[in-house]
Amino acid sequence: MPVPPLFRIIQEQASYDWKEMYRVFNMGHRLEIYTTEEIARQIIKLSQEFHINAQIIGYCESASKASLTIRSEFGDFDY
């Protein structure tokens, strides 16, 4: 998702690196729902009926150790 201008201003003024920005702030994501892809598509269709933008932004997979990778225009960040 595109980073809203507010977060760019915060990053510039505070001199945070982008990895820290993604760790601390929501970077413009207003709501995240974790569900199956089929249900996600139904939610997106319903959202569009109300003129609300929605999209699939990632996926979860089984792992022996919990981790998160964010791929952004500023790089890939592993947490």
N, CA, C and O of each residue as an XYZ file, in Angstrom:
316
protein
N       0.844     -1.176      0.000
C       0.000      0.000      0.000
C       0.889      1.239      0.000
O       1.947      1.238      0.629
N       0.482      2.276     -0.683
C       1.275      3.507     -0.684
C       1.350      4.110      0.727
O       0.388      4.067      1.494
N       2.498      4.660      1.035
C       2.696      5.292      2.341
C       2.126      6.707      2.284
O       2.545      7.502      1.443
N       1.172      7.039      3.169
C       0.613      8.385      3.179
C       1.676      9.441      3.520
O       2.637      9.144      4.230
N       1.507     10.661      3.018
C       2.496     11.726      3.242
C       2.825     11.963      4.718
O       3.965     12.296      5.039
N       1.861     11.799      5.617
C       2.109     12.022      7.046
C       3.274     11.179      7.545
O       4.108     11.667      8.307
N       3.339      9.924      7.124
C       4.391      9.037      7.604
C       5.745      9.397      7.001
O       6.781      9.185      7.631
N       5.742      9.927      5.810
C       6.997     10.414      5.220
C       7.518     11.616      6.009
O       8.721     11.743      6.235
N       6.608     12.492      6.423
C       7.003     13.667      7.212
C       7.571     13.222      8.560
O       8.614     13.716      8.990
N       6.883     12.287      9.227
C       7.383     11.778     10.508
C       8.776     11.195     10.336
O       9.672     11.469     11.134
N       8.958     10.393      9.297
C      10.253      9.751      9.059
C      11.347     10.787      8.843
O      12.437     10.671      9.403
N      11.061     11.784      8.044
C      12.056     12.823      7.756
C      12.384     13.644      8.998
O      13.555     13.892      9.286
N      11.354     14.068      9.737
C      11.557     14.933     10.890
C      12.220     14.210     12.063
O      13.028     14.798     12.783
N      11.883     12.954     12.251
C      12.423     12.191     13.374
C      13.704     11.443     13.015
O      14.382     10.905     13.891
N      14.032     11.412     11.723
C      15.224     10.690     11.231
C      15.187      9.202     11.581
O      16.229      8.591     11.818
N      13.992      8.624     11.612
C      13.865      7.183     11.813
C      14.210      6.486     10.511
O      13.959      7.016      9.429
N      14.794      5.278     10.616
C      14.941      4.501      9.392
C      13.596      3.828      9.111
O      12.732      3.743      9.984
N      13.440      3.356      7.878
C      12.137      2.830      7.473
C      11.768      1.556      8.217
O      10.587      1.307      8.460
N      12.745      0.752      8.580
C      12.441     -0.460      9.353
C      11.783     -0.084     10.676
O      10.820     -0.727     11.093
N      12.286      0.936     11.328
C      11.704      1.404     12.583
C      10.295      1.980     12.352
O       9.401      1.774     13.172
N      10.106      2.685     11.263
C       8.786      3.246     10.949
C       7.740      2.142     10.826
O       6.634      2.265     11.351
N       8.097      1.062     10.130
C       7.145     -0.034      9.967
C       6.936     -0.795     11.275
O       5.876     -1.387     11.475
N       7.922     -0.791     12.162
C       7.784     -1.475     13.453
C       6.865     -0.692     14.386
O       6.065     -1.283     15.112
N       6.977      0.637     14.368
C       6.272      1.478     15.340
C       4.901      1.937     14.855
O       3.951      1.973     15.638
N       4.784      2.285     13.581
C       3.550      2.882     13.065
C       2.793      1.902     12.167
O       3.359      0.924     11.679
N       1.534      2.175     11.962
C       0.731      1.314     11.091
C       0.922      1.661      9.615
O       0.427      0.941      8.748
N       1.612      2.723      9.325
C       1.968      3.146      7.967
C       0.750      3.311      7.054
O       0.838      3.101      5.844
N      -0.377      3.688      7.643
C      -1.556      3.982      6.850
C      -2.572      2.862      6.767
O      -3.664      3.056      6.232
N      -2.226      1.678      7.293
C      -3.200      0.589      7.312
C      -4.241      0.931      8.365
O      -3.903      1.207      9.516
N      -5.464      0.911      7.981
C      -6.520      1.286      8.917
C      -7.098      0.076      9.646
O      -7.473      0.173     10.815
N      -7.170     -1.049      8.965
C      -7.744     -2.250      9.561
C      -7.191     -3.455      8.819
O      -7.133     -3.476      7.589
N      -6.793     -4.444      9.578
C      -6.338     -5.696      8.972
C      -7.196     -6.826      9.508
O      -7.495     -6.888     10.700
N      -7.587     -7.718      8.612
C      -8.374     -8.894      8.977
C      -7.619    -10.119      8.486
O      -7.211    -10.175      7.326
N      -7.433    -11.087      9.351
C      -6.756    -12.327      8.983
C      -7.819    -13.392      8.730
O      -8.539    -13.790      9.646
N      -7.911    -13.849      7.490
C      -8.948    -14.803      7.103
C      -8.476    -15.588      5.884
O      -7.370    -15.380      5.387
N      -9.322    -16.485      5.416
C      -8.976    -17.247      4.217
C      -9.070    -16.341      2.987
O      -9.732    -15.303      3.014
N      -8.403    -16.748      1.922
C      -8.422    -15.949      0.698
C      -9.845    -15.843      0.129
O     -10.230    -14.791     -0.382
N     -10.612    -16.912      0.214
C     -11.987    -16.896     -0.302
C     -12.839    -15.855      0.442
O     -13.546    -15.065     -0.183
N     -12.765    -15.863      1.755
C     -13.530    -14.885      2.537
C     -12.995    -13.478      2.299
O     -13.769    -12.521      2.257
N     -11.691    -13.344      2.145
C     -11.101    -12.025      1.866
C     -11.692    -11.445      0.587
O     -12.022    -10.260      0.539
N     -11.824    -12.249     -0.421
C     -12.394    -11.767     -1.687
C     -13.850    -11.334     -1.510
O     -14.290    -10.366     -2.131
N     -14.591    -12.038     -0.674
C     -15.974    -11.648     -0.391
C     -16.016    -10.309      0.356
O     -16.854     -9.455      0.067
N     -15.109    -10.136      1.313
C     -15.032     -8.882      2.068
C     -14.677     -7.726      1.141
O     -15.253     -6.643      1.250
N     -13.737     -7.948      0.234
C     -13.339     -6.904     -0.719
C     -14.522     -6.512     -1.594
O     -14.767     -5.328     -1.820
N     -15.247     -7.498     -2.080
C     -16.419     -7.215     -2.923
C     -17.457     -6.401     -2.154
O     -17.996     -5.428     -2.683
N     -17.739     -6.787     -0.922
C     -18.689     -6.055     -0.086
C     -18.191     -4.636      0.196
O     -18.974     -3.687      0.149
N     -16.915     -4.486      0.484
C     -16.340     -3.163      0.747
C     -16.516     -2.238     -0.447
O     -16.834     -1.059     -0.287
N     -16.311     -2.771     -1.634
C     -16.449     -1.961     -2.842
C     -17.866     -1.431     -3.012
O     -18.058     -0.336     -3.540
N     -18.863     -2.198     -2.568
C     -20.252     -1.744     -2.648
C     -20.481     -0.488     -1.804
O     -21.388      0.298     -2.078
N     -19.647     -0.309     -0.774
C     -19.742      0.862      0.100
C     -18.647      1.894     -0.212
O     -18.407      2.813      0.572
N     -17.989      1.729     -1.363
C     -16.932      2.632     -1.816
C     -15.766      2.703     -0.822
O     -15.189      3.767     -0.597
N     -15.439      1.564     -0.239
C     -14.310      1.448      0.679
C     -13.238      0.617     -0.012
O     -13.500     -0.506     -0.444
N     -12.036      1.167     -0.117
C     -10.936      0.430     -0.735
C     -10.479     -0.684      0.194
O     -10.296     -0.467      1.392
N     -10.300     -1.851     -0.350
C      -9.811     -3.003      0.399
C      -8.962     -3.847     -0.539
O      -9.189     -3.873     -1.748
N      -7.987     -4.533      0.031
C      -7.130     -5.392     -0.788
C      -6.427     -6.416      0.090
O      -6.307     -6.240      1.303
N      -5.973     -7.471     -0.534
C      -5.149     -8.465      0.150
C      -3.731     -7.907      0.193
O      -3.175     -7.518     -0.835
N      -3.153     -7.871      1.392
C      -1.825     -7.272      1.537
C      -0.751     -8.279      1.927
O       0.426     -7.924      1.999
N      -1.127     -9.508      2.174
C      -0.120    -10.492      2.556
C      -0.764    -11.825      2.855
O      -1.936    -12.049      2.553
N       0.012    -12.705      3.451
C      -0.476    -14.026      3.793
C       0.306    -14.551      4.986
O       1.393    -14.065      5.296
N      -0.258    -15.542      5.646
C       0.386    -16.198      6.786
C       0.704    -17.631      6.380
O      -0.019    -18.251      5.600
N       1.785    -18.131      6.919
C       2.141    -19.520      6.659
C       2.729    -20.128      7.922
O       3.210    -19.413      8.802
N       2.685    -21.444      8.005
C       3.227    -22.139      9.168
C       4.734    -21.959      9.234
O       5.424    -21.934      8.215
N       5.226    -21.835     10.465
C       6.662    -21.709     10.665
C       7.006    -22.187     12.065
O       6.182    -22.102     12.976
N       8.214    -22.686     12.238
C       8.629    -23.148     13.567
C       8.981    -21.967     14.479
O       8.962    -22.094     15.703
N       9.297    -20.833     13.881
C       9.636    -19.630     14.646
C       8.808    -18.470     14.086
O       8.752    -18.269     12.873
N       8.172    -17.715     14.971
C       7.355    -16.583     14.530
C       8.238    -15.509     13.913
O       9.277    -15.145     14.464
N       7.807    -15.008     12.760
C       8.549    -13.936     12.101
C       7.591    -13.181     11.179
O       6.498    -13.650     10.861
N       8.034    -12.012     10.769
C       7.250    -11.182      9.864
C       8.203    -10.524      8.882
O       9.238     -9.987      9.277
N       7.855    -10.563      7.607
C       8.625     -9.847      6.591
C       7.707     -8.846      5.927
O       6.637     -9.201      5.434
N       8.131     -7.589      5.915
C       7.393     -6.539      5.219
C       8.204     -6.166      3.994
O       9.382     -5.823      4.092
N       7.559     -6.236      2.834
C       8.200     -5.823      1.587
C       7.589     -4.487      1.201
O       6.379     -4.385      0.995
N       8.424     -3.468      1.104
C       7.919     -2.125      0.827
C       8.787     -1.453     -0.223
O       9.801     -1.999     -0.656
N       8.376     -0.274     -0.617
C       9.169      0.500     -1.568
C      10.514      0.922     -0.977
O      11.405      1.363     -1.704
N      10.660      0.785      0.350
C      11.889      1.198      1.030
C      12.788      0.016      1.362
O      13.855      0.194      1.950
N      12.368     -1.181      0.991
C      13.169     -2.381      1.243
C      12.343     -3.463      1.906
O      11.155     -3.284      2.172
N      12.987     -4.588      2.170
C      12.370     -5.706      2.876
C      12.856     -5.666      4.320
O      14.050     -5.526      4.583
N      11.905     -5.791      5.259
C      12.245     -5.709      6.674
C      11.763     -6.958      7.377
O      10.588     -7.315      7.292
N      12.679     -7.626      8.078
C      12.371     -8.851      8.831
C      12.300     -8.526     10.311
O      13.169     -7.844     10.853
N      11.264     -9.016     10.951
C      11.061     -8.804     12.391
C      10.892    -10.141     13.074
O      10.708    -10.195     14.290
